[in-house]
Amino acid sequence: MRLLAAMLVAAAAATVSAEPGRTASADDLPNPADLLDLLGSEDPAVRDLGSRALDRLPPERAGDIEELARQATDPEVQAILAAVAARLRHRPLLEKAETLAQETLAHPRRAWRRLLEEDAAALPVLVLWLLRDEKMENPLRDPDCLWGDRPVELGECAAEWLALITGEALGRDPEAWEAWFESRRGLSLEDLAVRALEKRGYPVTDADAEVAAAALIRAISEEPDRHRRALDRDRWYRSLAPTAEWLAQSRILGRPPSRFSVPDVSPAVEAADWLAANRGHVVWRQGGFGSTAGPGEYLPLIEGVDDAARRGALRCLVAFPLEAAPAVRPWLDREPALVAAILASAGSPATPAELPGLLSALEYDLDSPEFAGVWDPDALAEIAAATADDRLRRLALFALASRGQHRHAATAIAWLGCGETDVATAAAVALANLGDESEAKLAVPFIERRPGPVMRSIAVALAARGIPEGFAAARDAAGRGDLLERDLARLARCLEAAPDPRDEDAWKTWASGRADRFEWIEALGKWRVREIK
């Protein structure tokens, strides 16, 4: 017995001292019968070390520990084993909960999206948060803000989000929520959301697909008013509107033919437009709402008086660009983003006469992939060279940065010496993307000259070319949290073992090391940590 105890203590001590996150293997477990005796030892140190050794087992061994508990006759041993099994089963959830908790405290809106992505696993995670009292200073001052200006607790976040997802008002009572989840075991997050909306009176599973889609869209607009009339807190987040909007994105906007999204248009408006364009043709298939309509039904709606139907028809026509392009081109001035997407998909670029108006309309989306095919690089270069309008020249240079070729670098160089002007800065962005190495380096001084989003564009573009000054500046910007997700995505493509572009905190950690520890590998087109020789 003493020998076995010594073996257990040694094995447990070795396991506990291992690096964090390491789990024991099956060989680390003593014989089950011996283990039952040892856990019943009168020596608390032996019992504690045995329990801690078992805690290092992988979660899939929880069933084995439960079987040992059934074999045990000592109530204390049974309790120890049951507690270990529960901890093993909950370990993935606990780890996920901790990750999401930290993210919530730093980025409330991003955490909300992550919770939805986690599907039903998010719900027990939230239950684990209910009694947590960490305070979060809410930095938001816009409609996405859940709690106004006041600090909130993580547990309060959890209770709020559980109510939004499920439509239930069980507050911060973990036992009540656990009982509620247990009665609905096996249901997905989407199933729970649908049930909540049905309970609230929205027939989102009606046999008539058009009725069901309309009910889902109606919930988005009606729920906030319902809560205001009920004198609840004057916040639409107290309703099921966010859940309805999430379902609309999944069931209506997440599938063809309405996959195209226009910047700055809310999912609620886009879903309503889709329904307006597809009335009489809505069907339910493959877990989402679809339509039997085609170009023959959509094209007449463009000339109609229903603005929602016209917008919806144009979005749906993105799936039929060749048939739609000739008919929609006259609407380029009135619906520039929607028509530009169709023309781009059809490979029908804007004409020189159309370009000035389109550049102005899409000023903040000139590098969007949806619009790439609508820009004619030679026409953009001609505008940049010949126009008397400096604002138009600046926009043409920005568009040229994403669509031009090396032969257009000369156009950018011509405007690089305009001093501290927006035109010179736009020219530097274009040159950072289009010039050869020596030409691109002419944009380096602009990194410090014009701080802000444009500087970041230049730095990331130069980093992607393997130019050290650009890489160092882009790395510093990532460390400050100044890069947008699309900037991080581009940086990730030229970086070996890059963090997830959506994880700003991971990039801050990555950027905490010295920039000179990275080297550019021309053959790979990537930066990587220098090999130690």
N, C-alpha and C positions, 0 to 999 in steps of 0.2 A: 504494500500500500504506500509506504513512504517513497519507494522507488518510482511508482506511478505518479505520485504527487510531485516529485522532483522533476519528472519528465514533463508534466503539464505546466509547472511553473516556468521551466526553461523554454518550452515551446511558446507559451503565452507571452513571456517577456520578449522573446525574439520577434513575435508577431507584432506586439504593441510598439516595439521600438522601430519597426520598419517605417519607410517613408510614408507620408500621408497618402491615402488613396489606394495603397497596396492591399490586396485581399489575400487571405490565406488560401492554400490549395487544399484538396481533399486529403493530402498526406499530412497536413497539419493537425487533423482531428485524431485524438486518441480513439481506442476502441470504444464504441458506444456504451457498452455495459460499464467499463471502467469510468467513463465520463460521468455517468449518472452517480456513481459512488463519490467521485471527486467533487462534483457540484454540491453534494450533500455534506461536504466536510465541515467540521466545526471551526476550521481555521478561515476567518473572513478573507484573508489574503489569497488563499487558494481559490475560494469561490469567486472572488472578484477577478483574478487573473484568468480563470476559466471562462467567465462570462465575456471578458474583454477579448480573449482569443476568438471566441465564437463570433463576436461582433465583426471580426475581420473577414469572415467568410463572405463569398459572393451572395447577392440577394436570392439567386435561384436555389440556394441551400436551405431556405426558410422551411420548406416542406419537410426536409430531413430532421430539422430541429423540432418541428411540431410532432413528428413521429416519435422522437425521443421523449418528448413531454408526455405522450400517451403511455409510453412504457414505464415512466417513472411512478413510484408509489409515494415518494416523499413530497408533500405539498409544497415545501420550500423550493425543492428542485423543479417541480412542475412550474412554479411561478417564474423562476429564473429562466427556464427554457422558453416559456411562453413570451416573456418580455424580449428575449433575444430574437425569437422568430418574428415578432411584431416589428422590431427595429430593422431587421433585415428586409422585410417586405416593404417598409416605408422608406428605406434608405434612398432609392431613386427619387421618390417624391420630395423627401427632405432636402436633397441636394438641389433639385429643381426649384423648390420653394425658396431656398436661400439665394440662388442665382436671380430668380425673378424679383425677389424682395429688393435686392441691391439695385436692380435695374429700375424698379418702380420708384425707389427713392430718388434716383437720378433723372429718370425720364418717364413720367407718368403715362404720357400718350403712347410711347413706344411699347411700354409694358402692356397696355391694354391690347394692342395688336398682337403681341406675343401670346397673351393669354388665350385669345381666340384661336391662334395657330396651334396651341397645345391641345385643342379639342377637349374631350371630357376629362382628361388628366388635369386640366387647369382647376377643376372644381375642388377636389380634395386638397390641392395645393393652397387654394384660397382659405379653406377651412383651417389649415395649419397656421394661417396668418391671423386668424380672428382675434387672438389674445395678445398679439404683438403690439407694443405701444411706441415703437420708434416714430419720432416726429419727422415730418417732411415739410420743408418750406416750399409752398407752391409758387413757382415763378411765373405761372401762366396768367395772361390777362385777355383771354379771347374766348370764343364760344366753345372751344374744346376743353375749357377748364371745368373740372368737376366740383371744385370746392371754393371758388372765389379766391380771395386773397389770404385766407387764414391757413395756418399750418394744420396738417391733418396727421392722423396716426395710420400706420400701415394696416392695422386691424380695421379701421374705418373704411379704408380703400377696399379691403376684402369684402366687407359686408355690402358696400355700395355695388361693387361689381357682381357679386353673387345675385343681388336683387335684379340688376339689369339683365343678366343672362337668363335667369329662371322665372322672373316675374313673381317670385316669392319674397315675403318680408319677414324673415326669421331673425333679422338683426345679427348680433354678435354671439349667438348661441351655438357653439360647435356641435354639441350633442344633437340639437334639433336639425342642423344641416346634415349631419352624418346619417341620422335616421331618414331624412328626406332622400338623400342620395341612395341609401341602401334599398329603399322601396323602388328605385328607378335604375337599379344596377343593369349595366349593359347598354343603356341608351347613350347615344352620342350627344355631343354638345348641340348639334343642329336639331336632333330630336327634341331635346329639352326646350330649345328656343321656340320651335314650332308649337309644342304643347302650350307654352306660356302665352303665345299669341292667340291660339285657339281659345284658351280659357278666357282671354280678355275680349273675345267676341269677333276676332278676325278670321274668316274662313280660309286660311292659307293652304288648306289641303282639300279644298272643294273639288269635286269631280270635274267641274268646268274649269279648265286651266286658266282661262281669261279671268274668271271670277277670283281664283286663288291669287293670281299675280296682282290684280287690282287691290285685293285686300292687303297684301304685303306692302304695297306702295302706300296705301291709305294709312296704314299704321304709323308710318314714318312721320306724317304730318299731323295726324289726329292725336297721337299719344301726348305730345307736349301740351296741347290745349286741354286735354282731359285732365291732366295733373294740375294745371293752373286753375281750372274750374273747381277742382277738389281741394283748393287751398293748401295743397302740399307745397314744399319748397319750390320756389319759382325757378326750377332748373329742369330742363327737358331730360337730363340724365336720370331723373327720378322715374322716368317712364321706360317703356320698352322700345322707344324709338331707335336707340343705337343698335339694339339687337335686330330689329326689323331691317335697318339699313344694312347691317352686316349680311343678313340672309339675302337681301336683294342683290348685293354685290355678288354673292356666291351663286344664287339661283338664276338671276337675270343677266347680270353684266359679266359673269365669269365664263360664259360660254358663247360660241358663235350663235347668231351673226352679229351680236352687239359687243364685240370684244374691244373695239376701239374706244379710248377714253380721251376726252378733250381736257387739257389742263384747266384748272380752276372751275370745273363743273362738278357739283356735288353728286355723289352716287344716287341720291334721291331724285334729283332732276333728271339724270341720265336714264334711270329706270323708268320714270314716268314718260319720258320721250319715247323710249323703246316701245312701251305699251301703246302709246298713241299711234305709232307707225304700224303696229302689228295687230290691231283690233280685227277680230274675225278670223285670225290665222294662228292664234296662240295654242300651243300644244305642250304637254308635259312629256319629256323624254330624257332618259339617262340622268335622272336626278336634278333636272333643271328645266326652266321654261325655254322653249324654242318656238320657231315660227315656220309655217309652210309658205310664207310669202317670199317673193323674189323681186328682181328688178322691175318686172311688169307691174307689180303692186306698189313698189316704192317710188318709182320715177314720177307718177302723176301727183304724189303728195308734195313734191318739191314746189309745184306751182300753186298749191292750195293756200288757204288762209289760216290754217292751224299751224302755228309756229312750232309747237311741240312735235307734231307729226312730221313736219319738215325736218327738224333736227334729228329726230329718231330715224327717219328714212335715210338721211345722209350718213349717219353712223352705220346703219345696216348695209348701205351700198359700198362701204369700204371692202366688203367681202366680194363685190362684183365690180372691180375697178374698170376693167376694159369696157364693159357695157355702160357704166355710169359716167365715165370721164367726159365724153362730149356733151352730155346733157347738163352736168353740174358745173361746168366751167363758167357759165355766165353768172353763177352765184358766188364766185370767188370773193367779191367785195363784201357781200352781205354775210356770208358764213365762211370766213377765210380758213379757220383751222380745220373744219370738217371737209371742205372742198379740197384744201391742200393735201390732206391725208389720202383722199381718193386719187388725186392726180399723181401723187408720189407713188402710190401702189401700182398705178397704171403705167408708170415710167413716162409720164407726160409732164415735163417741167414747165414752170411758169415762163411766160414770154417776157422779153425785156420790158414791154409796156406794163405787164402785170406785177413785175418784181418790186417796184418802189412801194406800192400799197401793201403787198404781202410782207415785205420786210418790216414795215411799221406794225402791221397787225400781229405778227409773230415775234416781236422784238425780244421777248423773254424765253422763247422756245426755238431759237434759231438752230440749235444743235440737237433738237429732239429727233430720235431715230424715225418717228412716224413721218417726219417731213423731209427726210434726207433726199428723196428722189425728186422733190419739187424744185430744188435749187440747181440751176445751170451754172457751173463754175466759171465758164468763160463770160457769161452775161454778168455775173457778180463782179468779176475782175474789171469788166468794162465800166460798170457803174462806179466802182471804187476809184477808177482812174479819171473818169470824165465828169462826174456830177459836181455841181457847184454847192450842193447841200452837204455840209459836214456831217450832220446827223445821219443822212442816208449813206454817206461814205463809211461811217463807223459801222453801221448795221451790215453793210455789204462785206466789210472785212471780217466781221465776226462770223457771218455765214460761210464765208470763204474758208475760214479756219478749219471747219469741219468737213468741207466738201471739195476744197481745191486740191491741186496737185503741185509738184515742185515747180512746174513752169510758172505758177502764179506767185511764187515767192518774190519775184521782182516787183510786182504790184505792191506788196506789203513793204518792201524795202524803200520804195519811193516815198512812202508816207511816214517812215520811221523817225525822220528828223524834224517832226512838227512841234518839238518842244513838249511842254507839259499839257498836251491836249488829249481829249478822248480819242481822236483819230489816231494819234501816235500809239496810244495804248492798244487800240484794236489792231493796229498794224503789227505790234509786238506779239499779240496773241496769234495772229495768222502766221507770222514768221516762225514762232516756236513750233508750230504744227507742220509747216510746209517746207521750210528751208532745209538745206543740207546742214551738216553739223556746224560748219563755220558760220553760216548764215543764221542758224537758230541761236547761236551764242550771242548774237547781237541783241537778243531780247532779254538777256540776263540782267542788265542794269534796271530794267523796268520792274523786276521783282521787288526791289526796295523803293523804287521811285513812286509807284502807285499802289500802296497796300490796299487790301480788300479782295473781293471776289475775283477781279480781273488778275490780280497778282497770283492768286491761287491757280487760276487757269493756266497762266504762263508757267508757273513752277511745276505743275503736274505734267503739262505737255513736255517740258524739257526733261523731267525725270523719266518719262516714257521713252525718250530718245537716248537715255544713258548719260546725260549731261550732269555732272556732279553738283553744280550750283543749284540746279532745279531740284534735284533729289533732296539736297539738304534743306531747301526752303519748304518743299512739300512735306518732308518729315517733321519739321518744326510746326507747320500749320496743323498737321495731324495731331501732334502732341498738345496743341492748344484747343483742339476740338473745332477748328475753323474750316475743315473741309466738308463739303456736302457728300452725301452717299455716292453720287455719281463720280465725284472726284476720287473718293476712296476706291471705288470699283476700278477706275482706270489705273490708279496707282497699284492696286492689287495685281493687275494683269502683268505688270513689269517687276513684280517682287516675288522672290521665291519664299514659300511658306508664309503667305500674307494672311492677316486676320480677316474675318468676315467683314465685308464693307458695311454691313448694317450695325456692327458692334463698335461704336465710337470709343467706348472705354478700352476695348482691347487694342485699338490703334494708339491710344494715349500711352498704354503700357509699352507697346512696341517702340514708340518714339522716345522712350525714356533713356535708351542707350545712346552711345556715341554714333554720330553719322558716319565717321570714318571707318567704322567696323564693317561697312558694306562695300562691295566692289561690283562693277558692272561687267557682266559676262556677255560679250558681244554675240557669241555663238548661240546663246540661249535667249538673248534679248531681255535679260532679267538682272535685277540686283540680288545679291545674296551675301550672307555673312562670310567674311574672309576666312579662308581655311588657315588654321594654325599650323605653322611648319616648324 
